[in-house]
Amino acid sequence: MGLLKAHLQTLFNYLALSLLRIFSVLPYRWIVFSGDKLGWLIAHIPSERNRVVKINLRLCFPNLSSSEIDALALAHWRLFGRSVLERSRIWLGSANQISEMVEIKSEITLGDKKPRILVNPHFVGIEGGMALCALTEKMGWPRGVTLYQKMKNPFFDRKIIEWRGRFGGKSIPRQGHLTETIREIKNGNFVFIAPDIDLGLKDSVFVPFFGVQTNTITAISRLAKLSGAEVCIMKTTLKADQSGYVCHISKPLSDFPSNDAVADTALLNRFFEDEIRQRPAEYYWVHKRFKNRPSGEAKIY
């Protein structure tokens, strides 16, 4: 039974890889159209993730009616499906293909080698950092560095690290690599960190997120203090006409980090909330953002 399962997993891996390669060479409008239909289909198939999306939306938008929640969930899944197929171009496409899809707009001087952390919340355009990596190689700027969470699928874990490194980028596991991460920041490389997922209780605190006490890592505050880095918000969101994405890098946050890592972490969550409220369908509601609960609270999922 175990051998059969392994063979089926291998078959799935290579089938998925083949589909990514096919979509990577298709016209972009075909990718968008197919992804939209894929998301619509996923939204109409009962699943655990469908349940998670609606739980998250009800918690964060308690004033919305059931029909409004359903509509927002469907809009999210359609954008999610699009983003899944768009990764074919992000991971396998050329630098020109990626730059045509993602426009970079920055309030800081790129390539000046200042120690910085680019905080990258989980919108459907989460891989926008790849556009910056492609640009860094072209311009001869410092490389892009991603802190990543190891995937359960070893095949795609290796593949994604390989693809993210195509333009000289580097991937560092989130856990156990503090010194290496600080060195990359101090060297002036573009270090991307997405802190808005529940990574367990270690080095985390419960702070509000849409009024819900939410387990959140304190890494941004701690790393900024240890490295002397500026902290900028880097969000990749859909253009108004949905023809592609804009990766916007903000000016450094004022008075950040402070001497209070909890207050800093809560401040980042407020920044994320403000951005999400402007484009709620684009946020990654598929994550179990409220997985861990304060002592004595019932599980949400």
N, C-alpha and C positions, 0 to 999 in steps of 0.2 A: 504493500500500500504506500509506504514511504517513498519507494523508488518511482512509482507511478506519479505521485504528487510532484516529485522533483522534475520528472520529464515534462509534466504539464506546465510547471512553472517556467521551465526553459523555453518551451514552445510559446508561451504567452510573452515572455521577454523579447524573443526575436520577432514575434508578430508585431508587438508594440513598437519595436525599433524600426521595423520595415515601414510601418504606417507613418512614423515621424519623418523618416527619410523621404517618403512620397510627398507628404504635405510640405516639407521644406522647400520643394522645387515648384510647387503650385503657385499661381498668381495669388497675391495677398487677399484679394476680395473673395476668392474661393475659400481660403482658410477661414475668413471671418464668417461667411455664410454657413459653412459646414459646422464650425464651432458653435454658432448660435443654435442650429438645429440639434446638435449633440446635447447642449445644455438644456434645451426644451425637453428632450427625451428623458434625460436624467431626472429632471424635476417631476416627471409624471410616473416614475418608477418608485414605489415605496422602498425606503432604505433607511438605515441608521443615520446616514449623513443628512438625508432630507429632514429627519426628525431633529437633528442637532441644529441645522440652519434655522428652523422655525422656533426652537427653544431660545436660541440666541437672539433672534429678532424680537420675540415677545419680551424678553428680559430688558433689552436695550431700548425698545420703543413701546412701552406699555400703553401709550395713548392710541396706538393704531388698532383698528378693528381687525377681526379675523380675515376679512376679505382683503384688507390692505396688507396684512402680513403675507397672505398667500401671493398677492401680486408682487410684493417686494422680493419674496423668496424666488419666484419665477424669474424676475428680472436678474437677480443675482446668479441663478444657475445658467442663464443664457450667456452672461458675461464670463462666468467661470468656464463653461464649455469652450467659448471662444479662446480664452487664455490658455487652456490646455493645448489646443491645436496650434496656437501662436508660438508655443514653446519649440515647435519644430523649427521655426525660423530663428528663434533666439539661440537655441542650442546648436543647430547645424548649419544655419545660413551664414552668408558672408558678412563682413563688416558693413558693406554698402547696404545689404538687405536689412540689417538691423537698424542702421541709421535712418533708413527710409521709414521704418516702422516706429522708431522712438526718437523724438526730438529732445535734445538736452538744453535746459534753461537753468542758468546758475546765477545766484546772487553773490557768489564768492569767486575769487580768481583761481581757476582750475590750473593745476600743475605747479603751484607755487611752493609745494612741499611743506606746507604748514601741517603740524600734527592735528589731524581731525578724525572725528567719528561721524560717519554718515548714517543716521538712524532711519531705517527703511521699513515703515509699517506695511502690514500685509494687505495691500490692495491686489486686485487681479493682475496688475502690471508689476508684480513683485520682482520680476527678472529685469527690470529696467536698468539695473546696475551693469548688465552685460553690454548695454549701449555705451555706457561710460568706459567700460573696459576696452571696447573696440576703439573708442576715441583716444584713449590713453596710448594704445600701441601706435596709432597713426601719428599722434602729436609728440611721441617720445616722453610722455609724462610718467610719473610713478605708477606702479601697477595697481589693479584693483584686488582687494582681499576680502573674501566672504567668510564669515563665521557660519558654519552650517551644522544642522542637526542630522546625525547619521540616519539614513533611511533603513527601513526594515528589509527592503529588497536589495541584496548585495550587488546584483548585476547593475541596476540603475544607480545605485549609490556610487559605484566606480565610474559609470558612464557620465553622470552629471558633473562629477569632479573634473573629469577629462574635458567635457564640453565647456565648463566655466573657465577652464585654463587655456582655451584656444588663443586668447589675445594677451597672453602673458600673466593672466590672473592666477590667484592662489586661493585655495580653500583650506580653512583651519577648523578642526572640530571644536565645538563650543566648550566642551569640558576638558580641563587639564592642560590647557595651552595658554595660560595667562601671560607668561614671560614672552612667548613668541608673538602674541597679539600686541602687547605693549611695544615690542620692538618694531613691528610693522607700522604702528601708529606714529611712533617717534621718527621713523624713516620718511614720513610724509606720504606714505601710500594711502590710497583710497580704501578705507576699511568700512565695509557695509555690515551693519548689525540690525536684525529685525527682532526687537525685544517683546513684541506683543503676542506671544504664545505662552502657554503654561508648560514650563519645563521642569516642574517638580518644585518641592519646597526649599531645596538647598539654594542659598544666596538669593532668596526671593522674599517679598513682603506682600501683604494684602493691602491694596490701595484701591480707591474707587475707579471704576470704568463704567460709564453710563449709570452711575449710582449703585453699582453692584461691587461689593468687595471682591477684588480679583487678584489672584496670585500672579505676581509680576516680578521678573528678575531685576535686580539692582545693578546689573553689570555696566550700564551706560555711565551712571554716576561714578562708580568705582574706577572704571577704566579711564574716564576723563581726568579724574583727580590724580591717578597714578602716572598718567602719561603727559599731563599738561595739555590735553587736546581740546580744541574747540569742538562743539557738538552742533551739527546741522541736521535738519530734517530733509530727507530725500524721499519724495513721493512720486510714484509713476502712475499717472491717471489718464483716463481717456480724454482725447480732444473733444471739443464741443460737438463736432460733426461725427465723432466716433470713427474717424478714418485712420486713427493710430493713437499713439500715446505721447505724453509730455513727461519727461523726467525732470522734475523741478527740485533744485537744491537751494535751500534757504540760507540766509545769512546766519552766522552763529547765534545760538540762543544766549540771551543776556544773563549774566550772573549764574552761569551753569558751568561746572557743578557748584553747589553750595556745600556747606558742611553737614548737610542732612540728606543722606541717600534716600530716605523714605519720601521726603518732600520732593526731591528731584524726580523720583520714579512716578509719583502722583502727578507732577507737572507734565511729564511726557504723555501720560495717559490722557490728560486734558487736551493736549495738542492733537493727539490721535482722534479723540472724540470730535473736536471741531472740524477736522478734515472729513471724517466719516459722515457727519451730519450733512455735509455738502453733497456727498455722492454715496449714499448708503448701499446701493446695489453693488458697488465696486469692492466693498470690503470682503475679506475672506471669512465669511460666516460659517464655513465648513469646519473650522477648527473648534475643538472643545475648549473654548477660551475660559470657561468657568469650571474646569474639571476638578481641581482641588478646592476645598472649601475651608473656611476658618473652623477651628475646633468647635465641635458641637452642632455644626450646621449639616443639614441633610444634603446628600449628593443631588446635583441638578440633572444629570443625564441618566 
